[in-house]
Amino acid sequence: MVELAANIWADGPSSDPYEPDKAQIREWGTWIEGIITAFTSNGGLVYSSKAAMEADLAHAEKTMAWVIGDPVAANNGVYGKVGASGTGSWTRRSDLPFSFIVANDAGAGTPVAIQATTAIPISGSALVWMEVAETNTGSPVTVAFNGGAALTIKTNSGNDVAVGGLTAGMIVMGIVSGSTFRLVSDQASSAVLAACEAARDAAMSAVPNQFPATRAALKAINTATHTAAYLREAGREGQFVWRTGDFSALIAADPREGIYIKADAVATTAGAWVRQGLWAVQGGYAEWFGAVADYDETDGSGTDNDDAINAALALLPRVFLAGGYYRTADTVELGPYRSLVYQFGAQSMPVGDTDYFRLNTRACIVPRNLPRRHVINSMITQCELSGGVLANPSAAESYTASSAGRLANYRIMDFTNQDASGATRATQRLLSIAVKGSRGASVEGVSIRTTRANGNFVSDAADTDFGNQCDIGFLGENAFFGSLKKSVITWAFRDAAVLLVTDDVTGDAPDYHPQTDRFFISECLIEGHCGFAVRGPDRVRISAVTTTTIRVKWFKSHRFAQTGSIYADGSSYTYSSLTYDAGTQELVFGGLSADPVAAGVAVGDELIRTEDTRTFGSGGVSVNNSFIRSISHPSLNARPC
């Protein structure tokens, strides 16, 4: 027996459908033709309708008859005679033995309601071959054969055909199954893909969470239908939830949109997108606020990150840096009990090792041409009257020559311009500071490093402005219980790599005594023109006293106002005048509010500005397992000290 039609025209896998073998088709067709010949040669009967057949009973029992062309498709088929000639009836035995029927879609219908005709009646056991006349513009699609009932076209998997799934000129094959025409061939793959994408979009719109690629896309989400979104913007990734309420103050406090984001169509007084997580307790990343570690040491370029880091520090208790080199153009300021952290710790970069820069992913702040805008309000000078300036016994050595005289003396740092004139006090020196910390502030694992003007980290004696990048690496101002841990603060800081000072003017509240007591340094590398310094307000010795005046020796860094208040031998005195005695080179405080002699004030006693008396100083500073040294550069000679 020849191969069955079901095997010859088998579908095969959808990715690689079978192609029927022509030899098998010819063999199968010859077999069918033989059956038909045998049928007709043995008195087989063919009728155009079932009614015509039933009207003709003059045939012996078991006579075979075919009905072809009956308008009722189910009436067509192979019948057998029951009963003697002239009596009995015809009984349907099977479908017509046509396994393959060609249908013609001449375009008489519509793209979604196909009208097709066949030369042979359609049956459920026949495979129908049809060329589509028009691309379907909708779904579902129906087909009616020979004016019969409309059959819904279904894909091989039983789904409605997608829009565009049947294209003009496309060949489809299928079988009639009840009220449907089931395709054994596939619909157009592009339409399937489009349908899949549409289903994906519908599914995503049906679930509560959205996945915007940018903050702009997040802001555009309809908050009436979606209240959760995962932001996919690089560096700012995270889950956001829509919260109702008045968020106007919080949004105003977060202009860089790290935590709170306004929706385009909703007022800030009505709600906001709020980042989820434990950031209020555990902290979060500066990258959420736009920080980018893209510093290029070949030319000094990169994103200025001070605004982003400061924005994060304003809202988060702990700010983490993801890693890399962060260029800054101004001071990073840590408020009370704020922390700047790189969780993997810092490492020192050997001078001249440029490969180390490229391979190391530590978090390093790179201050570039910071503005000098900070001042130290306490009267902190070089103490020239009490040994603050000493001749360098090695000043003649060759290694000091490049300092252009800067190393001729050892000097304590001075935060004035040393320009006092008579009773007119010295002006405050403006300072550039890379990182500034206050009470309880800490830096952990984060490096701070200066650069050459051209951007790289390699020292060159020919540079004239290496030190212009930054005066102070880390300033702890009233940094009571602050800390530096596992940090590298190194190279050409013009004044100090790390400086701790007390300053009453910047105290937190009237009842808070400014202090840098109990500041902790652990496992750090600290290098600068002065590696590490701790300074409190200056005191001066009384040189003369009367019932109405107190005198001190004049010095070029004095910061006494024309009128004010001083503290001497345990008592406070206001004064109404400050004059300069050129003959004795003394400052004279006159118009005192009380008699200092009667109070026991004597020559040699200490005098201090009243605004400097409330500081508790810097006792208890602890340094453990750290390396600290002075490291200078010729370009530092331009800064007086």
VENTA-V499048 format. One line per field, one symbol per residue. phi: phi as a letter, one per 40 degrees, with the letter a starting at -180 (. if undefined). burial: + if it has 24 or more other C-alpha atoms within 12 Angstrom, else -. A space follows every 50 residues. Layout:
# VENTA-V499048
phi = ???
burial = ???
This chain:
# VENTA-V499048
phi = .cccccccbccgcccaccbccccccccccccccccccccccbgdbbbcac cccccbbcaccgccabbbhcccdcccibbbcbgcdgbgabbcbacccbca bcbbccgccbcbacbbbbcbdcbccbcbbacccbccbaacbbbbbfgccc bccbcdcgccccdgcbbdgccbbabcbgcbbccccccccccccccccccc cccccccccbbccbccccccccccbbbaabcbcdgbdicbbcbchcbccc cccbccfcbbbccdcbcccbiacbcchcdcbcgacccdbhcbcbcbccag ciccbcccccccccbbcbbcbchhbbcbbaccbccdgcbbbbccgbbcbd cgccccccccbccbcbcbfcccbcbccccbbcfccbgcbbcccbcccccc cccfgcccbcbccbbbcfbcbgccccccccbbbcbbbbdgcabbgbcbac bccchcbccacccbbdcccacbcbbcbfcdgcabbfbbbagcccbacbbb bbaccbccadccccabcfcbbafbbbaadbcabbbbccbbcccaabcbbb bbccacbcbcccbiabbafgbbbcbbabbbcccbfbcbcbgccacccccg cbdgccbacdccccccgbcgcbbbfbbbacabadcccccca
burial = ----+--++------------------+---+---+-------++++-++ --++--+-+--+++++++++--++++++++++------++++--++++++ +++++---+-++++++++-+++++++++++++++++--++++++++-+++ ++++++---++++++++---++++++---+++++++++--+---+----- --------++++--+--++-+-+--++++++---+++++++++---+--+ +--++++++++++--+-+--++++++--+---+++++++++++++++--+ +++++++++++++++++++++++++++++++++++++++++++-+++++- ------+---++++++++++-+-++++++++++++--------------- -++-+++-+-+++++++++-++++++++++++++++++++++++++++++ +++-+++++---++++++++++++++++++++++++++++++++++++++ +++++++-----++++++++++++++++++++++++++++++++++-+++ +++++++++++++++++++-+++++-++++-----+++++++++++---- ++--++++++++++++++--+++----+-++++++++-+++
